[in-house]
């Protein structure tokens, strides 16, 4: 009877295959990415009036690599510690906030390789998740670009603006 239970335990342990991870060289990823925004007409490069558009840049200096999120109100820098690829082609990039010990993981999921699209996902210590689709900088011209107009008006001045638009 004890062999029976031992057999069950062994088969359960062997049946639970851990997720396969293969080390990944981040230097093989494109280095410059532009966030795309989904609209009713499709994906566009959308630049807001006050903050621009989110850009993701991977830099390599010697043996060190970094992820730099910029183009909006606050820039964020992360030191890349290592990266691995899972069996479903997700690339997990282990990082830490530059100058701190605070860990920050990024997941890159290739969406449409021929269009140079990919999804970058990260969850910040606050619990907020950033889940955006990006295109490489070299392919962004295949998407319409929308620049949000910067208009400011107060009081009666705004009434005139509305009349002129009608």
RODO-608322 format. One record per atom (N, C-alpha, C, CB): residue in three letters; y negated, x, z negated. Coordinates in steps of 0.001 Angstrom, whole numbers, plus 500000, padded with zeros to 6 digits. Each point is the difference from the previous one (the first is absolute). Glycine has a CB too. Layout:
! residues N
alaYXZ...
! end
This chain:
! residues 166
unk501192500826500000unk498808499174500000unk498738500874500000unk501267498184498785unk498778502947500448unk498806500840499978unk499762500633501367unk500366500456497557unk500681499772503245unk499831500539501352unk499344498965500917unk502017501475499663unk498307497263500056unk499412498922500775unk498482499981499795unk502142498661499810unk497419501388498905unk498568500001499691unk499317501271500514unk500467498593497972unk500222502535501921unk499443501252500517unk499814499901501510unk501101501298498135unk499829498081502542unk499890499811501456unk498825499124500365unk502450500270500191unk497325498688499027unk498862499103500256unk498689500757499805unk501363497999499259unk498538502760499660unk498770500758499724unk499756501030501098unk500329499671497522unk500711501059502876unk499846501007501054unk499596499370501327unk501702501413498849unk498893497478501506unk499645499369501275unk498570499461499961unk502416499402500369unk497162500116498474unk498618499513499870unk499019501154500144unk500774498136498496unk499540503006500878unk499124501157500100unk499942500540501421unk500519500547497632unk500591499486503049unk500031500517501366unk499334499024500973unk502112501250499459unk497936497473500243unk499401498993500866unk498492499961499903unk502061498694499771unk497369501830499156unk498552500008499812unk499425501293500567unk500206498553497930unk499547501430503353unk499434501179500638unk498502500017499753unk501810500005501766unk497675501085497700unk498563500090499784unk499310500127501355unk500334501077497719unk498391498583502292unk499234500069501241unk499963501430500505unk498610498035499290unk501767502141501967unk499989501331500596unk498575500438500240unk502222499588501071unk497458501614498494unk498672500558500184unk500139501333500711unk499120498828497933unk500089501346503112unk499986501243500741unk498602500584499889unk501814499203501600unk498078502064498020unk498680500616499931unk499281499823501325unk500827501670498312unk497863498126501626unk499221499743501198unk498812500954500046unk500714497575499998unk499037503010501151unk498870500908500190unk498790499187500445unk501548501928500598unk497468497885498506unk498827499183500330unk499175500592501138unk499950499243497636unk500284502019502679unk499263500617501107unk500404499404501346unk499827502107498665unk501255497116501367unk500421499365501252unk499307498652500219unk502208501158499789unk497111498326499189unk499255498743500149unk498664500260500686unk501111499067497937unk498397499975502848unk498635500138500512unk499030500134498825unk500585498648502072unk498332502076498120unk499115500313498880unk498840499037499818unk500624502325500352unk499024496902500667unk498839499120499877unk500360498561500359unk498498501933500536unk501189497169498521unk500355498588500135unk498768499131499756unk502370500491499259unk497548498388501462unk498916499029499871unk500619498651499645unk498530501254501677unk500925498104497294unk500538498694499595unk499667498936501040unk499776500649497581unk501185498472502673unk499802498853500873unk499918498739499149unk501225501151501898unk497999497886498574unk499841498726499311unk500589498909500882unk497910500803498789unk502885498329500610unk500623498903500751unk499021498832500101unk502309500712499220unk497472498811502000unk499160498832500241unk500826498973500765unk497874501409500023unk501531497439500241unk500723498973500761unk500292500448501429unk498906498254498594unk500290502687501921unk500221500518501358unk500903501226500017unk497769499118500630unk502599501399498213unk500846501187499936unk499384501092499133unk500870499443502264unk499633501759497868unk499519501125499199unk498726500580500593unk502351500508499305unk496685499847499813unk498734500589500422unk499632501140499046unk499240497784500994unk499914503113499489unk499374501000499141unk498718499341499502unk500998502044501268unk498926497679497425unk498876499255499433unk499191500897499074unk501307497854500166unk497454502390500202unk499100500813499176unk499021499080499292unk500222501977501569unk499839498009497107unk499070499164499244unk498623500647500001unk501879499134498548unk497120500063501194unk498620500472500017unk499749501057498929unk499297497775500877unk501160501951497918unk499651500878498878unk501042501057499673unk498720498124499120unk502495501751501405unk501033500936499552unk500766500674501137unk500202498610497982unk499620500982503236unk500768500605501086unk501427499491500017unk498566502023499860unk502337498830500596unk501414499637500080unk500805501051499258unk499671498824502225unk501445500775497226unk500853500923499260unk500711500955500959unk500315498271498195unk499557503008501527unk500661501045500772unk500954500732499074unk498013500252501566unk503128500141498945unk500975500777499239unk500219501299500768unk501141497907499024unk498601503202500303unk500141501313500628unk500965500840499174unk497655499872500961unk503265500772499726unk500925500930499350unk499563501403500412unk501953498310499989unk497748502519499008unk499561501363500302unk501047500991499511unk497574499308499839unk502475501825500835unk500936501069499645unk499218501308499896unk501942498811501158unk498130501829497686unk499375501294499793unk501053500915499410unk497689498982499663unk502778501952501125unk501082500865499523unk501231499167499706unk498339501619499036unk502164498522499743unk501193499243499603unk499654498658499359unk501183502163499678unk497525497577500117unk499575498761499343unk499589498951501025unk499252501324498011unk501074497432501662unk499600498864500829unk499355498948499108unk501865500456501664unk497226498772498924unk499296498965499248unk499850498749500848unk498771501752498690unk501092497114500621unk499624498740500633unk498585499706499537unk502414499114500099unk496738500545500859unk498602499727499729unk499681498611500535unk499393502471500103unk500241496605499014unk499572498656500392unk498478499996499978unk502119498890499067unk497280500809502070unk498537500073500080unk499470499014501030unk500076502415499321unk498606497548500807unk499366499109500961unk499499498719499378unk501453500956501717unk498831498853497006unk499489498826499306unk499130500461498847unk502026498631500650unk497774500539498354unk499051500323498945unk500441501166499129unk499334497634500016unk501948502475499693unk500479501083499146unk501105500775500698unk499396498677497958unk500462502645502060unk501043500852500561unk501049500279498935unk498358501043501608unk502888499110498821unk501094500295499074unk500826501132500585unk500061497605499152unk500259503381499999unk500790501146500444unk501275500104499180unk497910501199500712unk503199499104499981unk501300500104499357unk500700501269500470unk500163497486499830unk500392503253499236unk500801501181500344unk501425499549500262unk498531501529498602unk502018498885502538unk501381499631500326unk500945500945499279unk499305499094502260unk501613500338496962unk500976500790499254unk501273500200500821unk499059499120497839unk501438499801502751unk501165500056500882unk500127498674500723unk501171501650498484unk499753498309502442unk500226498765500751unk501471499908500372unk497635500036500900unk502844498751499219unk501376499790500451unk500062498749500858unk500911501136497939unk500127498787502870unk500217498857500878unk501242499264499530unk498898501181501957unk501003497506497946unk501142499191499586unk500828499639501231unk498705499076498018unk502458500330501755unk500873499667501131unk499409498932500914unk501933500603498576unk497060498640500947unk499372498986500865unk498698500517500633unk501015498204498557unk498829503129501526unk498864500670500651unk498680499923499243unk501121499497502103unk498872499961496684unk498787500031499196unk499788501427499508unk500298497572499297unk498476502896500815unk499663501332499501unk499236499810498698unk499921501016502352unk500594499545496572unk499352499922498696unk499316501340499748unk501714498315499110unk496975501629500686unk499220501213499755unk499585499991498535unk499159500094502416unk501377500846496829unk499686500116498576unk498720500824499885unk502470499838499304unk496516499604500039unk498732500694499849unk499506499872498564unk499449499574502423unk499462501105497311unk499250499786498762unk498527500033500363unk501822501048498539unk497382498221500697unk498564500012500229unk499522501431499855unk499728497618499160unk499462502842501765unk499544501386499991unk499241500287498699unk499861500003502538unk500511501099496824unk499356500408498757unk500521499308498757unk498036500454501345unk503020498726498797unk500574499306498841unk501517500147500022unk498080498346499970unk502559501028499063unk501465499942499970unk500498498597500330unk500028501837498295unk499058497274502086unk500349498612500266unk500747499878501325unk497996499245498688unk503242500306501228unk500853499861501190unk499540498820500848unk501943500998498746unk498230499148502555unk499668498943500950unk500944500144501185unk497547499928499267unk503307499097500948unk500932500051501126unk499488499166501159unk501900500350498415unk498295500152502785unk499682499283501229unk501293499770500757unk497675501013500114unk502426497827500509unk501134499731500895unk499426499833501397unk501396498881498156unk499234501789502793unk499627499832501398unk501174499376500727unk498417501980499924unk501336496874500696unk501038499298500741unk499556499946501461unk500699498608497955unk500005502120502917unk499639499926501422unk500161498565500494unk500716502406500355unk498256497063500315unk500060498620500483unk500399499959501476unk498244499341498319unk500920501187502524unk500291500065501428unk499692501420500445unk499475497516500377unk501550503302499696unk499803501429500277unk499298500250501324unk502031500465498675unk498293498750502361unk499375500234501301unk498504499686499987unk502187499478501078unk497391499658497996unk498577499670499870unk499323500821498902unk500507497688500807unk500255503212498566unk499498500848498912unk499498499164498824unk499377501744501686unk501342497192497988unk499656499131498869unk500899500305498813unk499222498206501581unk500210501689497235unk500782500161498797unk499328499311498836unk500887502156500858unk499897497493498166unk499483499339498804unk499997501005498854unk500852497734500781unk497996502462498583unk499877500856498829unk499835499096498786unk498962501906501352unk501895498296497639unk500005499144498812unk499922500888498758unk501358498204501201unk497791501411497866unk499950500683498710unk499571499001498938unk499460502220501104unk501005497985497672unk499588499172498873unk499259500894499013unk501971498402500307unk496792501231499408unk499147500785499106unk500370499751498539unk498145499910501699unk501462501000497408unk500309499816498569unk499505498666499440unk499886502464499758unk499068496975500839unk499471498708499541unk500947498845500343unk497674500899500280unk503294499370500616unk500924498959500430unk499671499447501381unk500333499435497619unk498486500891502913unk499619499528501333unk500819500728501066unk497661499483499179unk502891499766501744unk500763500586501096unk499168499988501264unk502155499258498953unk497810501870501710unk499343500139501299unk501110500058501044unk497955501229499016unk502058497807501888unk501055499883501008unk499316499732501335unk501720499124498304unk498028501949502452unk499218499882501222unk500740500576501194unk497924500116498642unk501781499313502524unk500557500545501237unk498947500945500598unk501447497900500422unk499023503252500031unk499128501020500570unk500482500362501395unk499473500891497704unk499605499632503080unk500304500553501309unk499480501433499989unk499876497711501181unk500777503157499590unk499496501370500071unk498634499974500685unk502367500963500083unk496789499988499545unk498655500068500556unk500026500071501522unk499234501131497915unk501725499602502624unk500050500158501457unk500341498709500729unk500665502347499637unk499919496671499686unk500375498731500648unk499087498834499611unk502348500816500038unk496635499424499136unk499150498898499544unk499223499337501129unk499814501161497830unk499972499540503280unk499238499424501108unk500742498848500676unk498942502227500349unk502328497585499316unk500778498886500558unk499751498690499243unk501742501647500728unk497387498409498265unk499708498817499190unk498506499723500048unk501973500469498482unk497645498254501559unk498568499671500003unk499338500528498730unk500449497940501391unk498326502500498743unk499242500509498852unk498909498997499660unk500477502415500639unk499477497191498112unk498984499053499540unk499169500696498932unk501480497981500513unk497218502113499728unk499066500541499012unk499247498825499397unk499762502222501244unk500438497565497460unk499323498909499326unk498496500277500029unk502022499557498508unk497166499470501938unk498550500241500028unk499432500095498592unk499853498791502185unk499145502055497665unk499326500170498707unk498678499252500040unk501095502260499628unk498904496505499886unk498787499196499964unk499721499630498561unk500407499100502328unk498349501087497288unk499587499569498677unk498726499198500148unk501072502008498893unk498879496875500429unk498775499210500007unk499953499175498717unk499971499907502547unk498806499729497065unk499810499215498794unk499017498872500281unk500485502014498558unk499745496858500819unk499056498886500056unk499790499425501380unk498911501005498085unk499799498731502252unk499645499370501280unk500426500856501183unk498068498886498884unk501953502416500921unk500424500929501061unk501402499639500484unk498565501830499009unk502315497776500055unk501365499625500360unk500024498712500809unk500833501133497939unk498266497927501736unk499943498743500747unk499686500277501467unk499256498772497926unk499826502154502329unk499658500362501378unk501186500629500706unk497622500331499318unk503131500499499973unk501189500649500584unk501015498945500436unk499635502038498544unk500581496965500602unk500972498946500312unk499533499212501224unk500664499837497559unk498043499837502505unk499463499250501144unk500182500787501292unk498326498886498492unk501417502413501456unk500122500838501199unk501439500100500481unk498017501293499244unk502936498644499834unk501403500100500377unk500509498712500625unk500333501641498169unk499000497206501484unk500434498704500538unk499425499852501361unk500150498967497738
! end
